[in-house]
Amino acid sequence: MRIVSALAVLAAANLLNNWLARGPVLYVVVCGTATAVLLLIARWDGLTRADLGLDAAGLRRGLRWAPVLAAVVLLVLLLVLAVPAGREVFRDARAAGLSEGRLLWVTLVRVPFGTVLLEETAFRGVLWAMIRRRHGAARATAVSSLLFGLWHVLPSRGLNRSNAAVASVFGDGPAGVVPTVALAVGATAAAGVVLCELRRRSGSLLTPMALHWAVNGLGYAFAWAAARWWLDG
């Protein structure tokens, strides 16, 4: 019942964020509210802060991992940018049209306190801990990662229209939507496995949070900067 309740909260948040709550502030409010409800469900299930990777020792370990992971992501982005063929990855309409103020909002508010907070609390925190206690870590990783992939069905529907690299493979028309969504689900499910393993090895929810923010936040920043200084047209 507790797992079903958590899934119902996530389904509601996903629908609200992708169909109804289009405003930038409302998105963060929905994510924050859903996170709070999920933590209440975790308490109802008897999970401790240590189970969620949020105890004092876990937070300290996560703080040690965070700068290392951010540095690794930064290095990878710089290497991709250095290769002319790789620059198409940064040709993304979602970031290119942002003003300086909106870029700061996205990278410093929407991503960490909306996307990362909810998704990591849900998939590497509450659901992972619930399933691990009942069925072990391997199944917890498999199930939560699959759910993480499915979570991205709705937000990835327009990816082939906004990202040039994806459009070059699948086209930017309606026929490219289904393969783009399938690729996004598979890629995010695989990313979920990596994030779960970071959570398991570090014992901290901050660790996958740090990597998640670095990929999303720095990715937006690089795409924004690339559209102004490194890409033609």
Secondary structure by P-SEA (a helix, b strand, c coil): caaaaaaaaaaaaaaaaccccccaaaaaaaaaaaaaaaaaaaaaaccccccccccaaaaaaaaaaaaaaaaaaaaaaaaaaacccccccccccccccccaaaaaaaacccccccaaaaaaaccccaaaaaaaacccaaaaaaaaaaaaaaaacccccccccccaaaaaaccccccaaaaaaaaaaaaaaaaaaaaaaaaaaaccaaaaaaaaaaaaaaaaaaaaaaacccccc
